[in-house]
């Protein structure tokens, strides 16, 4: 029984960590793309002002 429990525990930990890493990666990707879009908009605004 204990072996089965530890195996399930490891699987649970791996799934939990992969989910956390996936969410963090997704958030970082979103932030990065939003920043790139903001940079593009700022550059376009500067061009409009000129």
C-alpha atoms as one frame of an Amber mdcrd trajectory, in Angstrom:
protein
   0.000   0.000   0.000   2.769   2.475   0.930   4.487   2.009  -2.456   1.230
   2.787  -4.266   0.709   5.889  -2.121   4.205   7.254  -2.782   3.800   6.644
  -6.528   0.479   8.514  -6.540   2.080  11.262  -4.461   4.932  11.653  -6.942
   2.493  11.729  -9.869   0.417  14.353  -8.050   3.519  16.466  -7.333   4.665
  16.222 -10.960   1.208  17.209 -12.243   0.967  20.087  -9.759   4.427  21.417
 -10.631   3.859  21.095 -14.379   0.577  23.005 -13.999   2.262  25.767 -11.974
   5.143  26.034 -14.454   2.703  26.092 -17.366   0.646  28.905 -15.804   3.778
  30.922 -14.981   5.126  30.459 -18.505   1.768  31.516 -19.969   1.652  34.632
 -17.763   5.227  35.600 -18.693   4.409  35.086 -22.378   1.299  37.279 -22.050
   3.248  40.039 -20.285   6.011  39.885 -22.895   3.595  40.098 -25.839   1.648
  42.948 -24.188   4.900  44.868 -23.643   5.869  44.339 -27.293   2.467  45.647
 -28.400   2.827  48.681 -26.117   6.283  49.389 -27.557   4.856  49.230 -31.081
   2.023  51.611 -30.139   4.455  54.057 -28.489   6.707  53.998 -31.585   3.694
  54.609 -33.821   2.587  57.521 -31.615   6.090  59.049 -31.795   5.992  58.746
 -35.586   2.553  60.420 -35.614   3.873  63.304 -33.494   6.807  63.802 -35.865
